[in-house]
Amino acid sequence: MDQRTSGLGWPGSSEGETRVRPQGRGLGWPAGADGVGSTRSTAVVSRETSREASVANHAGRTPLTGPRSLVDREELARSLPEPDEDTPLAQQVALDARRRIVLHGQRLPAPAQTRVMTVANQKGGVGKTTTTVNLAAALAQSGLTVLVIDIDPQGNASTALGIDHHAEVPSVYDVLVEGLAMAEVVQPCPDVPGLYCAPATIDLAGAEIELVSLVARESRLNRALTAYFAEREASGAPRFDYVLIDCPPSLGLLTVNAFVAAREVFIPIQCEYYALEGLSQLLKNIELIQAHLNPDLHVSTILLTMFDARTRLSADVAAQVREHFGEVTLRTSVPRSVRISEAPSHQQTVMTYDPGSSGALSYLEAAKELALQGVEGADDAGDARHTGEESGS
């Protein structure tokens, strides 16, 4: 076969038809059961997605179109050609192609009981909302049932998940202040099966003041969630595997309600110095909640966000976090990505906006770490145990 060498230093793909992404809602593609579109089209694709098709075709295979066992996917990833050592860009492209093959279509094991996690950091701009919605979408695409509770008055998580949250929509405000049942406000995400959202409206901006005079003001969200879980169980509805609560960048009553309702705290940390300063204050407040309101609360997960491998600062911050919180810090770090920033403008997560981008792959890896973290003795066989069929497909 006649091979051509690309400018990146590895053999170019042979001529022929490649599988590309069809034009869908916004710039996204329709998600299938395995999270990968399978329709042939001549629409424009992202650079990452087209490279995956090129690399897969060069290896004498077509891109993945359906579920495979984890062993098959890893074998296919290892079969891809190795680029020259003096072409770092080609090496990164090859690495991302392998990650796509292994991660797309993965099925993650469900936890023994619902994991309620508060995504919190009182410093703004560290990626709380971005992490909440993309991690939730990654978990849902991997076969789990996920609920996102948006208690940030800005309502950015609701926007990213494509959920209406104008003033007339029943929201978390009605649950906290008016006592409305949680079931009345939860809506399904239109883009990701298995993903649900309790939206926030601008009314939450005044909830901090209104909650002051209410009885049991710190535990109102906890009571609403407990009643909602009991209602779903009684009706035979499947339980949620994960509940992620997106908090505002403050330590007021809304965040306190989130801490009381959860057992775990998930902390996104931007790879910059100011984020480290804010972390110490957050940990002190968590200790206060543990002492007076929720003794089961603990920091279970830290995720490094906006990591820039080109800068020494990012590497230094990451090293310090891993040194002091190594046991709870995920190995995966989320890079700075234009695709992640663009997705909310299309009312999507990056998982549906550009599933082949480096940001989407990082959140899939973080979701896998998080899921395995919650299952004792979990291994690769957990995929088959959760679906009951993938290992034999």
C-alpha angles and dihedrals in degrees: 000000000000109000126192123208116230125218089255092067105254132096114280121234122265120254116271145094118313130195111253137177118272119226109264140157107338104330095321130105128232110269117231128198090280096043093249126106114233105188120113115233142149094233121130115272133197118265091247094051095047091049090054091054091047094050093045092050091049089055088058094253137100122240116272112282101172145012117305130179115268090247092055092049093049091048090052091048091053091050093064115108120261115238122223116284092236093061107073093172091057090048090055092048090051091048092052091048090054091047091053093051093050099039104039109088095013117154116213128206117254119238119250090248136009112290110216110197130182113212102209144161121145090215112090125229098032095117103264097143094036090051093045097053098038095045090048091050092047091052092047092048087053092060103270130122112239136184122199116200112198111204096160110108089219089068094211094144090055090051094050091051093050094246121148111240107168120140096274095053116101106248146168087283089067090049095050101038107021098035095238115166115260090232089066094061105036114106131185118247108247095217105042123048113223094027121111134178138202099206130220125224132195088262088080088072088076096039093090090065096039093051092058093077097041126101115254089005094171096054104042094105091047092053092048092050094047091051091047093052091049091049093052092048092050092050093049094246116149114264121246114257093201135018114193118191115202109211132201118250093264141073099238131125094290091058091043089055089053092050092050092048095051136067095200136046119213112198122195110201123197111222094246134099098251090059090062091053091053093048094066092054091047091053091052091054091048089054090053091052090049092051098047113017116014119020092179094062115113140156104258103164140027121187124193111223136188090025114179111195091195094068129072090213093065091048092048094049091047091050092051093049092048091047094055101029103025096138095058101031114102117234089227119083124192114234127217105271134180090207092059090052094046097050099076091056086065092045090248140110118243087251090073099024095059113352092179097056123110091247093055091048091051092054091048089053091047090050090052092051091047093050095047089046089062097049118073112228092003116170138159090292088068088082092063093040090057098046099028091218117045097090089057096044 
